[in-house]
Amino acid sequence: MIETTGSILGLAHWDGTLYLDRECILDPLQRMYEHAGEEQPIPMLVHYRESLATLLHEHAHFLGPAGASQDAARDAFTQPGGRQLEEGVAEAWAQDHLDDYLTRLGVDKVAPGIKDVQAGGYYAAFVPAVRRLATDLEIRNDLRPGQVLDVLNRETAAGQFPLLVSLVYNSTRLPDLELAGADTRHHLESILRTGLGHLDNFELHPPGFAAAKSHSTAGELLHHLQHEIQTAESAYTFHPTACTLPPPSTTPARTSPSPPTPPPPTRLALPTPSSVVPAHGGALSDPHAFQAALSGICPPRPIPAGAPTVQSTAPPRPTGVPAAQRRSPGSRERRPGVG
């Protein structure tokens, strides 16, 4: 640890050296232990709390998985969004775990009431955005509150962005839809880096304004992520094309043609007395010949022996329509030799 003076309160160097400001960090902590157990005014307790929060924040930067390289972490820290993510995670995590830290160190016994006061904290331009992003990922992945900050804080800058992208990607249906090597993860990382890198524009503004802008920027970032996710998922989702079918036809159903109507039966002409022509002109004057002519209507009477035989003409043939000329009603057929 090296004492510093100037505008830097604390610095976790890449070589593992911790730099702390003498006036703002070390002197207040020394005074706290000199007056251990004594009641302190609230402004002094706030000062103690801010000093210990800075100490916890800087120690968080040194955390990382086994085998992690500080050289790789330094390169990642300089990439777009890298500094904003790491500083935002370290500060948010330190604020959430400060009371546990004070309890483990026994500071709450050294400075009674230190856990009852609140300090303002730092990085107002980064913390709200990181918190909103972490909360959204916890909801998407069904994680407990604070779990995303915990896992991100245990990574160096080299591992934070890959982990963040995985949390976003795995909260979607894409792992089950895409083949390995798809560009979606790269697109998600680009959106995250651009959005978090934009927070630099608010770092020098008053804390209230910076915090509001940080929160709204995170909202826009989440909106862009959701749009990218929906676009990627839709590429693997079948969408049936809507088509309009024509209205049902109103053409009446066809019916079998009616069988042809047979012609009415022909009434046969019965013989009348006038139609019976005697074979001889004077036969009608003979009463026996007249009776023979009416034999088709009345029963014949016996003819006396020796009377001359009168021959009658046969009745005319029926006048029915020849079969070759019968046609169905309404038919326009024309046959050879007919009509």
Buried (B, 14 or more C-beta within 10 A) or exposed (E): EEEBEEEEBBBBBEEEEBBBBEEBBBBBBEBBEEEEEEEBEEEBBBBBBBBBBBBBBBBBBEBBEEEBEBEBBBEBBEBBBBBBBBBBBBBBBBBBBBBEBBEEEEBBEBBBEBBEBEBEBBBBBBBBBBBBBBBBBBEBEEBEEBEBBBBBBBBBBBBBBEBBBEBBBEBBEBEEBBEEEBEBBEBBBBBBBEBBBBBBEBBEBEBEEBBBBBBBBBBEBBEBBEEBBEEBBEEEEEEEEEEEEEEEEEEEEEEEEEEEEEEEEEEEEEBEEEBBEBEEEEBBEBEBBBBBBBEBEEEEEEBEEEEEEBEBEEBEEEEEEEEEEEBEEEEEEEEEEEE
